[in-house]
Amino acid sequence: MSVFSHKEFDQHEQVSFFQCPQTGLRAIIAVHNTHLGPALGGCRMWAYENDEQALNDVLRLSRGMTYKSAITGLPLGGGKSVIIGDSRKIKTPELMKAMGRAVDTFAGRYIIAEDVGTTVEDMKNIHASTEHVVGIPMEDGTHGGGDPSPTTALGVYTGLKAAARLRLGKDNLQGVKVAVQGLGNVGYNLCKLLAADGAVLSVTDVQVEKLDMAKKEFGAAVVGLNEIYDVDADIFAPCALGAIINDETLPRLKAKVVAGASNNQLAEARHGDVLRGMNVLYAPDYVINAGGIITVYYEFLARKTGAAYDRQQVLDHVAKIADTVELVTKRAQQENISTAKAADCIAEQRFKGQKACKAA
């Protein structure tokens, strides 16, 4: 398994593999870029089918974090980690402490946080082995943002509303039909915000209990995992795993807006161009799902400076996601490119110093 020739390798600064036979830990940590600051990114625990799939994921995710922090205006680089294994079966406090020891070898160049398959409790266990961790509340109420999921959902909601205004001409979501794919911590919190704003929801998830809850709490229509692409919706909100915008799903989408929480929604970069050709406004994933990184950045800043964690700073920064969606959309229109390319251009200008977009 070659890293340097891997199709998702993008001049990553460091990719490290770890194992701990005593705890069963098998993990990969990837640091993509630290030009703007230390690489901060979550730890995903997933039952990957093979090591190649795990490497593919960590390379894509770490790159995305560089772009996310840059376009969000944070002095951070991009990194990510993955633990290979089913979080419901093999996760133990000892395994997470071993992960903390792996993180500690980066000496602060990589800062870990939670992601799919990991929790605040896991971050507490990791903290037993390293100080380079965020997403953990403190008993005195300072220095800790805790679970970033609700703020991530708020950011997605903010960006989704901006996209709805730009593409649908809607100042609110009353009666707007939204298809939500995935009811994890972020997806479910997003549904709460959408339902409160009067949106009509269709939802899907692998967990039946989550579907029952959404049906009862939000009056959501429940559809099958594969049927979500065929829903007659104004907005499609992917909130599960990535690469779901692809050659097979694109012809089935009826939505005029794609705006969701999952990372790496486009299976390939060219799919952003396809969405543009379909007159679908794509709110780039790393633009609108940045609420989590914003949350943990201010926690990181509080820990670094010794100041109290300021929740209002977080909310003020998350509110700017709407402005970024407008900026990206305007740039795309001006340069006759997709919003995905426009977002990349803006991010690259910030962390690479590039002056103009690449050729469309």
C-alpha positions in Angstrom: 0.0 0.0 0.0 1.9 3.1 -1.3 1.1 6.5 0.3 3.0 8.7 -2.1 1.4 7.3 -5.2 -2.1 7.1 -3.6 -4.7 9.0 -5.6 -5.7 11.0 -2.6 -2.2 12.0 -1.5 -1.9 15.7 -1.8 1.5 16.7 -0.6 0.6 15.6 2.9 3.3 16.6 5.4 3.0 13.4 7.5 1.1 10.2 7.5 1.7 7.9 10.4 0.5 4.4 11.2 0.0 3.1 14.7 -0.8 -0.2 16.4 -1.0 -1.4 20.0 -1.4 -5.2 20.3 -2.4 -4.8 24.0 -5.5 -2.7 23.3 -6.2 -3.7 19.7 -5.6 -0.1 18.4 -4.9 0.2 14.7 -4.9 3.8 13.6 -3.7 6.3 11.0 -3.0 10.0 11.6 -2.5 12.3 8.6 -1.3 15.9 8.8 -2.0 17.6 5.5 -0.8 21.1 6.0 0.4 23.3 8.9 1.1 26.6 7.0 -1.5 28.5 9.0 -1.1 26.7 12.3 -1.3 23.3 14.0 -3.4 20.7 12.3 -6.7 20.2 14.1 -9.1 17.5 13.1 -11.4 14.8 14.5 -10.8 11.1 15.1 -13.1 8.8 13.1 -13.6 5.3 14.3 -15.1 3.0 11.6 -15.2 -0.6 10.6 -13.4 -0.1 7.4 -13.5 -3.1 5.0 -9.7 -2.9 4.6 -6.6 -0.8 5.3 -6.8 0.9 1.9 -10.2 2.2 2.6 -9.0 3.7 5.9 -6.0 5.3 4.2 -8.3 6.8 1.5 -10.6 8.3 4.2 -7.9 9.8 6.3 -6.1 11.4 3.3 -9.3 12.9 2.0 -10.5 14.1 5.4 -7.2 15.7 6.5 -7.0 17.6 3.3 -10.6 18.8 3.8 -9.7 20.1 7.2 -6.9 22.3 5.8 -9.5 23.9 3.4 -12.1 24.1 6.1 -9.9 26.0 8.5 -8.6 28.3 5.8 -11.9 29.3 4.4 -13.4 29.8 7.9 -10.6 32.2 8.8 -9.0 30.1 11.5 -5.2 30.0 12.1 -5.1 26.2 11.9 -3.9 23.6 9.6 -5.5 20.4 8.5 -5.2 16.9 10.0 -7.4 13.9 10.7 -7.1 10.5 12.3 -9.0 7.2 11.9 -9.2 4.2 14.1 -9.9 0.9 12.3 -12.7 -1.0 14.0 -16.3 -1.1 15.0 -16.7 1.5 17.8 -19.6 -0.5 19.3 -17.5 -3.7 19.6 -13.8 -3.0 20.3 -13.7 0.5 21.8 -12.3 0.6 25.4 -10.9 3.4 27.6 -7.5 1.7 27.2 -7.7 1.7 23.4 -8.5 5.5 23.5 -5.6 6.1 25.9 -3.3 4.3 23.4 -4.7 6.6 20.7 -3.7 9.5 23.0 -0.2 8.2 23.1 -0.1 8.1 19.3 -1.3 11.7 19.1 1.3 12.8 21.6 4.1 11.7 19.3 3.2 14.7 17.1 4.1 17.1 19.9 1.3 19.5 19.2 1.4 19.5 15.4 -1.8 17.5 15.4 -4.6 18.2 17.8 -7.4 15.6 18.1 -11.1 16.0 18.5 -14.2 13.8 18.2 -15.8 12.7 14.9 -17.9 9.8 13.7 -17.6 6.9 16.1 -16.0 8.8 18.9 -17.4 10.8 21.8 -16.7 13.4 24.4 -16.0 10.5 26.8 -13.4 9.2 24.4 -11.7 12.5 24.3 -11.5 12.5 28.1 -9.7 9.1 27.9 -7.4 10.4 25.2 -6.6 13.4 27.4 -5.2 11.0 30.0 -2.3 10.4 27.5 -1.9 13.8 25.8 -2.7 17.4 26.3 -3.2 17.9 22.5 -7.0 17.2 22.5 -10.1 19.4 22.4 -13.8 18.8 22.8 -13.7 18.1 26.5 -15.7 20.1 29.0 -14.1 21.3 32.3 -15.9 21.0 35.6 -15.5 24.7 36.3 -17.2 25.6 33.0 -14.1 27.2 31.5 -11.8 26.1 28.7 -14.2 23.6 27.3 -16.8 23.6 24.5 -17.6 20.0 25.0 -19.6 18.2 22.2 -19.2 20.3 19.0 -22.1 18.5 17.3 -24.8 21.0 18.1 -22.7 23.9 16.8 -21.8 22.0 13.7 -25.5 21.5 13.1 -26.1 25.3 13.7 -23.5 26.1 11.1 -25.0 23.7 8.5 -28.4 25.3 9.2 -27.0 28.8 8.8 -25.3 27.9 5.5 -28.4 25.9 4.3 -30.6 28.9 4.9 -28.2 31.2 3.0 -28.2 28.8 0.1 -32.0 28.6 0.2 -32.2 32.3 0.0 -29.8 32.5 -2.9 -31.3 29.6 -5.0 -34.9 29.4 -3.9 -35.5 33.0 -3.0 -36.7 32.0 0.5 -36.0 34.1 3.6 -37.3 31.3 5.8 -37.8 27.5 5.5 -41.5 27.4 6.0 -42.8 24.7 3.8 -39.4 24.0 2.2 -38.9 20.3 1.6 -35.6 19.0 2.9 -34.3 15.4 2.6 -31.9 14.6 5.4 -29.5 11.7 4.9 -28.2 10.6 8.3 -29.5 11.2 11.8 -26.3 11.1 13.8 -25.5 13.8 16.4 -25.2 16.5 13.7 -28.0 15.3 11.5 -30.6 15.0 14.3 -29.7 18.4 15.7 -30.0 19.9 12.2 -33.5 18.3 11.9 -34.5 20.1 15.1 -33.5 23.5 13.7 -35.2 22.8 10.3 -38.4 21.6 11.9 -38.5 24.6 14.2 -38.3 26.8 11.1 -41.2 25.0 9.4 -39.3 22.8 7.0 -41.0 19.6 5.8 -38.6 16.7 6.4 -37.9 13.4 4.8 -35.2 11.3 6.6 -33.2 8.1 6.5 -30.7 6.4 8.7 -29.3 3.0 9.5 -30.7 3.1 13.0 -34.5 2.4 13.2 -34.8 4.1 16.6 -33.5 7.4 15.2 -36.0 7.2 12.4 -38.8 6.6 14.9 -37.7 9.5 17.0 -37.6 11.9 14.0 -41.0 10.7 12.9 -42.5 11.3 16.3 -40.7 14.6 17.1 -40.6 16.3 13.8 -43.4 14.6 11.8 -40.7 13.5 9.3 -41.4 11.1 6.5 -39.2 8.0 6.8 -37.7 6.6 3.6 -35.2 3.8 2.8 -31.4 4.3 2.7 -31.3 4.2 -1.1 -34.6 6.0 -1.6 -33.4 9.3 -0.1 -31.9 10.3 -3.5 -35.3 10.0 -5.2 -37.3 12.2 -2.7 -39.1 15.2 -4.2 -37.2 17.8 -2.1 -36.1 21.4 -2.5 -32.9 20.7 -0.5 -30.8 17.6 -0.2 -28.9 17.5 3.1 -26.2 14.7 3.3 -25.3 14.2 6.9 -23.8 10.7 6.9 -20.6 9.6 5.1 -18.9 11.1 2.0 -18.8 10.5 -1.7 -22.6 10.3 -2.0 -22.7 12.8 -4.9 -21.6 10.6 -7.7 -22.4 9.3 -11.2 -25.1 7.0 -9.9 -26.9 9.4 -7.5 -26.7 12.7 -9.5 -29.4 11.8 -12.1 -31.8 10.9 -9.3 -31.6 14.2 -7.4 -34.5 16.5 -7.7 -33.3 19.1 -5.3 -32.2 22.6 -6.3 -29.8 22.9 -3.3 -27.3 20.5 -1.8 -26.3 21.5 1.7 -25.4 19.1 4.4 -23.0 18.2 7.2 -21.1 15.2 5.8 -17.5 15.7 4.7 -16.2 15.0 1.1 -19.7 14.8 -0.4 -18.4 14.9 -4.0 -17.1 11.5 -5.0 -14.8 13.4 -7.5 -14.1 17.1 -8.0 -15.8 17.0 -11.4 -19.2 16.3 -9.7 -19.2 19.9 -8.6 -19.2 20.9 -12.3 -22.1 18.4 -12.9 -24.2 20.0 -10.1 -23.5 23.4 -11.6 -24.6 22.1 -15.0 -27.8 20.9 -13.4 -28.4 24.4 -11.9 -28.1 22.9 -8.4 -26.5 25.3 -5.9 -24.0 23.3 -3.9 -23.0 24.8 -0.5 -19.5 23.2 -0.2 -19.5 20.8 2.7 -16.4 22.2 4.4 -17.8 25.7 4.2 -21.1 25.0 6.1 -20.0 22.2 8.4 -17.3 24.3 10.0 -19.2 24.9 13.2 -17.4 22.1 15.0 -13.9 23.3 14.1 -14.9 26.8 15.2 -16.1 25.4 18.5 -13.0 23.5 19.3 -10.7 26.3 18.0 -12.0 28.7 20.6 -11.6 25.9 23.2 -8.0 25.4 22.0 -7.4 29.2 22.2 -8.8 29.3 25.8 -6.6 26.5 26.9 -3.6 28.1 25.2 -4.1 31.6 26.7 -5.7 30.6 30.0 -8.8 32.7 29.3 -12.4 31.6 29.8 -14.1 29.8 26.9 -16.3 32.4 25.2 -19.4 30.8 23.7 -20.6 34.1 22.2 -17.4 34.3 20.2 -18.2 30.9 18.8 -21.8 31.9 17.8 -20.6 35.1 16.2 -18.1 33.2 14.1 -20.6 30.5 13.1 -23.0 33.2 11.9 -20.4 34.3 9.4 -20.9 31.0 7.6 -23.8 32.6 5.7 -21.5 35.3 4.5 -19.0 32.7 3.3 -21.7 30.9 1.3 -22.5 34.2 -0.4 -18.9 34.9 -1.1 -18.3 31.5 -2.6 -21.5 31.7 -4.7 -20.5 35.2 -6.0 -17.0 34.0 -6.8 -18.4 31.0 -8.7 -20.7 33.3 -10.8 -17.9 35.8 -11.5 -15.4 33.2 -12.7 -17.9 30.9 -14.3 -16.9 27.9 -12.2 -18.6 25.6 -9.7 -19.0 26.6 -6.1 -16.8 23.7 -5.2 -13.9 25.2 -7.2 -14.7 28.7 -6.0 -14.4 27.5 -2.4 -11.1 25.7 -3.1 -9.7 28.8 -4.7 -10.6 31.1 -1.8 -9.1 28.5 0.7 -6.0 28.0 -1.3 -5.4 31.7 -1.7 -5.3 31.8 2.1 -3.1 28.9 2.9 -1.0 28.8 -0.2 -1.0 32.5 -1.1 -2.4 31.8 -4.6 -3.8 35.0 -6.3 -6.3 33.5 -8.7 -8.4 30.4 -9.3 -7.1 27.5 -11.3 -8.5 27.3 -14.8 -12.1 26.1 -14.9 
